[in-house]
Amino acid sequence: MASIFSSIFSMFSGGAKSTGGGAAAATSEPQLYGDCTIYAEPQKEGGQYRLAGRIEKTVGEELLVRNFIRADMFSSSDDAIECTVRKAQQIIDQNGPSLFSDGAKVRQV
């Protein structure tokens, strides 16, 4: 039931579709990290799952989205989700405030 709401929310937040060509796999509940929200959205490719997700942050009245896809592949969706959350945390930690400083509504990182 929660994944239905997550999918609906994704449609309105601009992060529902990726351009990576893989089919979206099962997603997890959003994870709060600092002032950001992490969405693990691994992509199913063949029998494996590619690490992919998005990071969202509300600045003023605007929702800013940073999508990411990495080369890492996993045999289970649970492993892909776990590693996607860790990768998103790393992206947030390494980039700090500059992750959203350009003001672009949606971009790849």
C-alpha positions in Angstrom: 0.0 0.0 0.0 2.8 2.4 0.9 4.5 1.7 -2.5 1.3 2.9 -4.2 1.5 6.2 -2.4 5.3 6.4 -3.1 4.6 5.9 -6.8 1.9 8.5 -6.9 4.2 11.0 -5.0 7.0 10.2 -7.5 4.8 11.2 -10.4 4.2 14.6 -8.9 7.8 15.1 -7.7 9.4 14.6 -11.1 11.3 11.5 -10.2 9.1 8.7 -11.4 10.9 7.7 -14.5 14.6 7.3 -15.1 16.5 7.5 -18.3 18.7 4.5 -17.7 16.7 2.1 -19.7 16.2 -0.5 -17.0 12.8 -1.4 -15.5 12.2 -0.1 -12.0 12.5 -2.8 -9.4 10.8 -2.9 -5.9 11.4 0.3 -4.0 11.7 0.8 -0.2 10.2 3.3 2.1 11.8 6.8 1.8 14.7 7.3 4.2 15.3 10.6 6.0 19.0 11.7 6.1 19.7 15.2 7.4 17.4 17.5 5.6 17.1 15.2 2.6 14.8 12.3 1.7 16.4 9.3 0.0 14.4 7.0 -2.4 16.1 3.7 -3.3 14.8 2.8 -6.8 17.1 0.0 -8.1 16.6 -0.9 -11.8 16.0 -4.5 -12.8 18.3 -5.6 -15.6 18.1 -9.2 -16.6 18.3 -11.2 -13.3 20.1 -8.4 -11.5 19.5 -5.0 -10.0 21.4 -1.8 -10.8 22.0 0.7 -8.0 19.7 3.7 -8.6 17.8 6.2 -6.6 17.0 9.8 -6.0 17.6 12.4 -3.3 15.1 15.1 -2.6 15.2 18.3 -0.6 12.6 21.0 -0.2 14.2 24.5 -0.4 11.7 27.2 0.3 8.6 26.2 -1.7 10.5 24.1 -4.3 11.2 20.4 -4.3 14.7 19.8 -5.7 15.6 16.3 -7.0 19.0 14.7 -7.6 18.8 11.4 -9.5 21.7 8.9 -9.5 22.5 5.7 -11.3 25.7 3.7 -10.7 27.3 0.7 -12.4 27.0 -1.5 -9.3 24.9 -4.6 -9.8 23.3 -6.9 -7.2 21.6 -10.3 -7.3 18.9 -9.3 -4.8 16.7 -6.2 -4.7 17.2 -6.0 -0.9 21.0 -5.7 -1.3 20.5 -3.1 -4.1 18.2 -1.1 -1.9 20.5 -1.2 1.1 23.5 -0.1 -1.0 21.5 2.6 -2.7 20.7 4.2 0.6 24.3 4.0 1.7 25.4 5.5 -1.7 22.9 8.4 -1.3 24.2 9.1 2.2 27.7 9.2 0.8 26.6 11.6 -2.0 25.0 13.9 0.5 28.0 13.8 2.9 30.6 14.4 0.1 28.7 17.2 -1.6 27.2 19.0 1.4 25.3 22.1 0.6 26.6 22.3 -2.9 24.4 19.3 -3.9 21.4 21.6 -4.2 23.2 25.0 -4.5 22.6 25.4 -8.3 18.9 25.6 -7.7 18.1 23.2 -10.6 14.8 21.4 -10.0 16.0 18.0 -11.3 19.4 16.8 -12.4 21.7 13.8 -12.4 24.5 13.4 -9.9 
